[in-house]
Amino acid sequence: MKIIILGGGQVGAAIAKSLASQSHNAITVIDQDAEILHSLSEHLDIQTMWGSASSPTVLEEAGAHDAELLLALTHSDEANLMACRLGKHIFNIPTRISRVRHSDMVEYILPNKDKEDNTPHTALELFDASDVICPEQLVTDQLLGLFQYGTALQVLNFAHGEAQMVATRAIKGGAMVGEIVKDLSIVLPENTDCHIFAIYRNDSLISPTPQTKIIHGDEIFFTAAKDHVGRILALFHPEPLPVRRIMIVGGGNIGYRLAKQAESRFDVKIIERNQQRAEWLSENLTSTLVLAGSGTDEKILGNEHIEDIDVFCALTDDDENNIMVALLAKKLGARRVVSIVNRASYVDLMQGNSIDIVVSPHLASVGSILAHIRRGDIESVYSLRRGEAEILEAVIHGTRKTSKIVGRPVSQIKWPHGCQLAAVVRQQEIIKDPKKPEIKEQVIQVISGHKEPELQENDHLIFFIPHRRLIPELEKMLQVKLGFF
């Protein structure tokens, strides 16, 4: 596959690194920063080119005429969208993915002049992007997932929300702390199941067996049906508390979007330094309390009872400021603190220390982009452990003749060494009344990875992949033979 990446910043570099490691042998990165390009060419086996992302001449010299994928990942929405339009109308590049920071392009609905067409069309369609990545919404969704549960470190949705992957920390006093994984089936409520597919202890991965003992401080990763997650989380903490009160520092695009989507379910307060922006927030938010001031002002935090805050979110556009604000909030008594941090080195330093959760917008963007690139029918890709590992959702197709896995029990399938099947999500039709067999009901079944089902066509498989080098081998297993078509 020939791929052109526009922008060699954090997201572009991470994508180039991921693709280069998987033998995509025709990758070109275009950027206007010579130092960035020099660093990329030194460390990766890729082509680099200095120039403007929105220049047709530069795109032509980069080989756009026979490129199969254009990734527009610069810091400029305008340049990204213009590149997609050029890629479509001049070079006929089949797939064009753009990063768009300002959600107005995604959400603005164009006036519908065709009376027969009731489909809403957004301004984005004018630029011919095949798909878009909106980091702001990705981060907002990630934070909203954390608000569901008071003790989760990461919450990811699969199979349209029917199944979830949750990371949590085992705390002394929890029913499963000090017990072995096998005992989980004993303490779980009836008709509740989950699969612990990974444990990180002192930053080292443990692939759990039934005899693995869970100890205080372990970072537990498990999959389960969404309706069961709350009950499972309670087994790893002595007193799990619900989330009710949220405080946000930073009323930018992410802070505003988060408050807007959370204020109907939670008691939300937002602190914004810029007086004009604070006034705008107060006019555009319904029940959120907007405070003009600094997140490092201890007086404001004290007056707003920081010690009663369930989740404190530092969401400004400055990494250092977010870290300092989050550390102060934790010191003053906030139960859980979350910070947005873009620099990978900062993420590694801060996560799990005084700051409970570190969210990386660029890692969220990388996962979303990779879902479009992976071979096979890939629904979603997420980074885990600061990008060290991935969790991937794939839909399988074919028959026993055309697929390496359809129609076979899980026990007979040899997955790439280290890859774990975390869960299978299956949609089935059942007949509720034998007297009326024509009336069927759609039922979603979440099967834990430690069970031994026979895989069926259209099953959603959720995999834990500890190292990216294993992905090409897994992709080959998921693909169907030519006879399927």
N, C-alpha and C positions, 0 to 999 in steps of 0.2 A: 504494500500500500504506500502510495506517495502522499505525504502529508506536509502541508505548509502551516507553520505556527507563527502567528503575528503577535509579537510581544514576548520578550525573554525575561520578564519579571518573575516573581515567585511562582505564579500559577503556570506560566508558559514554560519555565525551567523545570518545574516538577512534572509536567506532562511530557516534555521532551525526554526527561530521565526515565520515566516509566515506559515510554514507547521504545526508547533505544535499548532498554534492558530486555525487551521482548522481541528483538530481531526485526523490528520495522526498519527496513534498510534504506529508506528514502525520506529522511526528515530534514526539513529546512526551517530554520528560525530566522525571522526578520525583525530587526530592532534598530532604533536610532542611537542606541548607547553602545559604543564600541567596546567598552570595558565588559559589559554584560556578555556580548558576543564572544569576546576573547576567552572569558571564563568558561562559557558553555563549550566552545570548541576544544578547550584544553581537557575537559573532563568527560565529554561525550563524543561518540562516533557519529556526529551529525554535520550537516552543512549549515553555515551561518551567512547572513547577508545584511549589510548595513543599508537602511533605507526606510521610506515611509510606508506604513501598512496600507494607506489609501492611494498609493501610486500604481496605476496600471502597468507602467514600465517596470517597476520593481517586481511586481507580481509575475509579469511575463518572464523576466530574467530568472526568477526563482523556479520557473517550470510550471506555472499555473495551468497551462494548456492541457497537461496530462495528469494534473493532481486529482486525487480522489477525495481528499478531505481538506477543508480550510478551517483552521481554528483561529478566530479573531479574539485575542486575549490581551490587547493593549489596555492602558489605563483610560483611553478615550472611547466613550460610547459611540461618538460620531465616526471616528476612524474605523471602529469595528464594524459598524453597520454599513458604512460606505464600501468597505472591503468585501462584505458579503454580497452586496449588490453588483459590484464589479465581477466577483467570482461567478455569479450566476449569468450575467448578461454578456460578458466578454469572453470568459474562459470556460463557462459551462461546467464548473466544478460540482459534482453531484451532491456533496454534503457540505454545508456551511454553518458552522456553529459560532455564535457570537456571545461574548460576555457583555452584559448590560447592567450597569450599576444603578442607573436611575429608573425606578420602576414605572415612571410615567409612560415610557415607551411601551412597556408591556401591558399596562392597564388602561391606557387611553383608548376609548372606543370610538371608531370612526363613524361619522354620520352614514346611515344606511340609505343609499339612493335607490336601491333595487327593492321595490315593494314586495317582490316574491321571495326575496332572500331574507330569512329571519335570523341567520347566523351572525353573531356579533363579530366584527373585524377590528383588530387593534392596529395602531399606528405602525407596529413592528412589521406587519406584512408588506409595507411599502418598500422594505429593504431586502426582501428575499432571503432572510436567514432561515435555514432549515429548522433550527432550534436555537434557544437562547439559554444562557446560564445567568441567573440573577443572584449574586452572592448575598445580597441583603435578605432575600426571601429564604435562601437556604439556611442562613444563620438564624433567622427568626423562627423557622420551623424547628430547628435543632433546640433552641431555647424553650419553645413552647412544649416540646416533648419532655424536657427536664421538669417543667412545672407540673406534669401529671403526677409525679411521684416525688416524695420528699427525700428519698435516699438514693436516687439513680444518678450515676455519673454520665451516662450516655443512653439515649433511647432512640432506636431506629425502627421505622415502620416498614413492613414487607407485605406483599400480596394485598395491596390496597388497604392496609391497616389491620388486616385480620391477625397477623403475627407480629411480634416485636422482638428485637434483640435489645437486651438491657445489660448495662455494666453497673456494678455496684461494689461497694467495699464491705467486706465482712468485719463486723464490729463485735468485740467480746460481749457476751450476753445474748446474742442471737441464737435461736434454737439450733441452727446448723453449724455454728462456730464450735470447732472442736470435734465435730462428727465427720464421718467419711461420706463421700458422694453417694454411695449406695443407699445410705440411710435417708436420702431425700425422699424416696418413694414412701417411706414410712410416715414421715411427718407432714407430707403434703395432704391437703384436704382431698376428699373423695372427688374423682373425676377431674383432678387437676394434675397436669404433667408439665415438665420442663426438661431441658437438656443443657447441662453445664458443659460447654464445649472448649472453654479456655479459662485458665487461672494464671494471673501474673503475680508472682511473689518476688518482692525486691527487684522489680523490673525485669524478671526473667520469666519466660513462658513455661508453664507446666501444662502438658496435655493430660487432662484428668482421666483417671481410670476409676472403676467403682470403689477402689480401696484408697483413693487419694483423700487425705485429711484436710479439711478446711480450717485455716487458722486465722487469728486476728490480723487484720491488715491486708489479707488477700484481696486482689481485684478480680471479681467474679464476672464472667460473661456467660449469659444464658439466653436461650430462645424459648418462647412460650406463646400460647394464644393470648391476645391482648387482654381478654377478660380475666386471665389468671395472674397477670403480672403483679398486681398489688399484693395478693396473698403470698406469692413467692418471695417478693422483696422483704416482707415482714420476717422471714426466717433468718435473715442475715443481720438484722439490727434489733437491739433490745427494745427500742421504743420509736418505731417509725412514725413521724408526724406529717400530717397533710400540709400542703402549701396553701397559704391564704394571703399572706402579705408579701408584696414584691416592691423593691425599690430599684430604680434604674438611674444611673448617672450617664448622661449623654443623650441629648434629644435630637440626634442626627437621624438619618434615614432608618437605621436599624432600631434605634431607641424608640422612634415614633411608631414604626410598624409593629414592634413588639407590644408597646403600650396599647395601641389601637386594637390588636387582636386579643389581648389578655384582659382588658379592663372590664369586660362583661362577666368574667368568671372569677377575677381576683381583685383584691384591694391594691391598686397600683399607685405608686408615687414616682415622679420623675424629676431629676435635678438637671437643669440646663444652665450653663454659664452665660450664654449670650442672651441678653435681655429681650432683643427683638424675636429671637427664635423661641424663647420661653412664652412670649405673648402669642406667637403663632400656634404653639402647641396647645395652649389653654383654649384657643378658639376652635381647634380641630379635634380635640379629644373630648370625650363625653363625661366620664366619671373619674378620670385620672387626675390626681392632685399634682399640679405643676409648680415647681419651686425654682426661682431664679437664684443661682449661686453656684459655688464650687463644691464638687464632690469631696474635696479634702477639708471642707469647713466643718470642724468637729461640732461647732455650735448648731449648725443646721441638722447634722446627723443626730445629735443629742435631742434636739427639739422634736424631731420626727421619730423618736424612739427606735433607733437603729437596733437596739437589743431585741426588739419584737419582730424584726424582719425575717421572714423565712428564706427568701432568696434575694440576694443583692447582686445586681448586674452592672459591671463597669463596661460601658459600650461606647466610649469616645473613640476618636480616630487616632489616638496617641497611645502606643503600647505602654510606654513608661508611666504615663498618667493612669492608665487602667490598672496597672500593677500596684501602684502606690495607693490608689483609691480603694482597691479590693483588700489590700493588706490592712489599711486603716479600718475599714468596715468590719473585718474579721476580728481585729483587736478590740473594737468597741462592742462586739457581741452579736453581729449578724450570724444567723445559724449556718447558712451556706452562702459562699461568695463565688461568683462566676465572672470571668474576665475574658474579653476579646483580646487576643494577641496574634499578630501576624507573623512575627519573626519566629522561625522554627526553633532557634536556639533558646528563645525565651519560653516557648511552650514546654520544652524538655525540662527547663529549670524550675518552672513554677507549678506545673500540674501535680496535685497530690500533696504539696507542702502546705503552706499557709493558705494558698488559694485552692479551693476545692475542685473547681472545674475550669479548664482553659479551653476556649472555643477558638478555632482557627478558621477564619473565612476562606483562606486560600486552599486549605485542605478540603473543606466542604465543596469548593468549586472543582477541585481536581477529581473528586469522586464522581460528581455529576457528569463531568466531561468524559471520564473513562467509561461510564455506562453506555455512551454513544459509540465508543470505539471498539469495545470488546466484541469478539466474534461470537456468533450464536445469538439467541434471543435473550439478551441481558436486560432485565428490568431496572436494576439499580446496583450501584457500587458505592461503598462507603469506606473511608479510611478509619482504621482503629489504631490506637496507641501511637498517635502523632505520625501516622503514615507508615509505620513499620509493617502493619498487617492490613488486610482488607476483608470485608464481608460482602459477598456478592449474591444477588438473586437472579436465577436463570429459569426460564420456562423451557421444558423439554418437549421435543416433537418427534414424530416418526413412529415406527413399529419395532418389534424385536429384530426384524431383518435390516432395517435402515438405520437403527440407532444402536450405539454401544451400551445404552443403559435402560431404555424403555423396555418394559416387560420382564425385567430382571429384579430379583430380590436384592436389597441393598447389601446383604452379606456376600453376594457373589460378585460385587463390583469392587475393583481395586482402584481407589482414588489415588491421585498423586500423593506421594509420601508427605505427610504433614497436613494435607487438606482434610477438613472435617465437614461432613454433612450435618449442619446444625439443626435443620428442620425441613419437613416437606409440608407444603400447603396444597390441599386438594379440594376442588369444587366438585360435588357430586349431586346427582339428582336422586331423590328418594321418593318412594310412594308412601304417603301417610295413611291412605285408606285403601285396603286391598279391593274394596268394592268399586273404587273409582281409580283404576290404574292409570288412566289418562291424565290425572291431576298429580303433578310432580312438584316437589319443592327443592330449591337449590340450597345445599348445605355446605358450609366451609369447614373443612377438617384440618387441624394443625397437628401433624404427627412429629413427635420429637425425634431428633437425629439418632438416638440410641435404640429406637425401635427398628424392626426389620420389615418394612412394607415392600411390596412389589411396585416398582415405579411405573406410573402410567403417563400416557401422553397428556400434555398440558399441566402436569404437576409443576408447582413452583418449588425449586430447590434452593435452599439458603446455605451457602458454603462459607466456612471460615478458612481464610488463606493466610497462613503466618508469614509467608515470604512471596514477593511478587514474581520471583523467577518461576514459580509453580503455575502461574496463570496460563501460559501457552498450552501446556500439557492438559490442563483442565478444559480449556476451550475446545481442544480437539475432541475430547470425550463427549462434549455437549453437542457437537455438530452432527447433523444427519448425513447419510450417504447420498450421492447424487440420485439414486433410485427413488428417493422420497419425493423429488420434484417431478 
